[in-house]
């Protein structure tokens, strides 16, 4: 029941955050154009790519709703990893463009930035970020989930990011009113430069982290030997070993073991065996996900 509640709450969070970001991104684009603020244009582009991530988060949650733990014991997490990798891949060229545009505007300040207009979409953006941050924190207090933790981290960063941009726009507005137009324009350029570096750092982190997960690798021979030793230590708990499938996905080691049991064996005994094997393997291999494929021992001829 708790798992079902978590999926429902995640569905609400991902859907609401997705559909509130779409009009906000449009507002950023329009405001960036009319205010001549490179900072707001940078925020708009980053928000546009964030829509892709939120869309895949929502797809992941929908997949969790119809999850089949028997056929897919290791879950649907790669949907989330693909969204992070795609976000990183799309962000890099845009961040590079913003970086060079910001450097160019620092050397030659553009036309006057309308800071009073530029601040308009940042207020609802801050309210949105803080609301979803509190929403995600509430879920994190009740459930242990990597996806919830990801939402908490993302919206915490978004909240501080929005506050920082509002501060920059306010500083530019004050400098403009004091007659320091060139200095005000350079404030906008400096913050857009900072945003481009932030986007590059985030993109590099997302690309590296998710690439490791998306690319499956074989487990080292010593890890496979550890699995054999663990199974040998429990040889009295089953009748026969079938096929063993292993792979590495990022930091995770995924293990499927086909074991044969007599027809009379109880489910509780198999569950206890699974737990003992998992505990034993975690001591030597670390982060593992073990799934026993139960087979009935054929009758003797």
Residue, then its C-alpha position, 0 to 999 in steps of 0.5 A: x500500500x505504501x508503494x502504491x501511495x508513493x507512485x500516486x504522489x510521484x505521479x502528481x508531483x511529476x505531472x504538476x511540475x511538468x505542466x507548470x513549467x511549460x507556460x513558465x518557459x514560454x513566459x521566460x522566452x517572451x520576457x527575455x526577448x522584450x527585456x533584452x536580458x541574456x540571463x532570462x534567455x539562458x533561464x528559458x533555454x535551461x527550463x526548456x530542457x528541464x521539460x524533457x527531464x520532467x517528461x521522462x520522470x512522468x513516463x517513469x512513474x507511469x511505468x512504475x504504476x504498471x510494473x511487473x516485479x516478476x518479469x522485470x525484477x530490477x525496475x524501470x530506472x533506466x527511463x530516468x537515466x536516459x532522461x538525465x543523459x538526454x538533458x546533458x547532451x542537449x544542454x552542452x551546445x546551448x551552454x557553450x553558445x550562452x558562454x560565448x554570447x556572455x563573453x561577447x556582451x561583457x566586451x561590448x555591452x548590448x542595448x539597455x536591459x529592461x530589468x523591470x520586465x526581466x524580473x516578472x517571470x522570476x517571481x512565479x518561478x520562485x513560488x513554483x520552485x519552493x512549492x515543489x521543493x516542500x512537496x518533495x521534502x514531504x514525500x522524502x520524510x515518508x518514503x525512501x526513493x531515489x526518484x524522490x531524492x532527485x526531486x528534492x535536490x532539483x527543486x532545492x537548487x531551483x529555489x536558490x537559483x531563482x533567488x539568485x537571478x532575482x537578486x541579479x535583476x534587482x541589482x541591475x535595476x538599481x544600477x540602471x536607476x543610478x545612471x550606471x547603464x553599462x555596469x547594469x548591462x555587465x551584471x546581466x552578462x556576468x550572471x548569464x556567464x555564471x548560468x552557462x558555467x552552471x549548465x555546463x557543470x550540470x550537463x557534464x555530471x548528468x552525462x557521466x553519471x547516466x552514461x555509466x548506468x545506461x551502458x551495461x558491462x560484464x561483472x569481473x571474474x572475481x565477482x562471479x566467483x563470489x556468487x558461486x561461493x555464496x550459492x555453494x554455502x547454501x547448497x542444502x537449501x535448493x536442489x540444483x542451480x540453473x542459469x546465472x545471469x549477471x551484469x553491471x549497470x553503473x554502481x549496481x550489480x544485477x544478478x538473476x539466479x535460476x534455482x530448482x526446488x522440490x514441489x513441496x518447498x514453502x515460499x517462506x523458505x525461498x524468501x529466506x534463502x534470497x535474503x541470506x544470499x543477498x546479505x552475503x553478497x552485499x558484504x563482498x560486492x556492495x550494491x547488488x540486486x538479486x533475483x531468484x528465478x524459481x524452477x520446479x525440480x523435474x520428477x525422476x525418470 
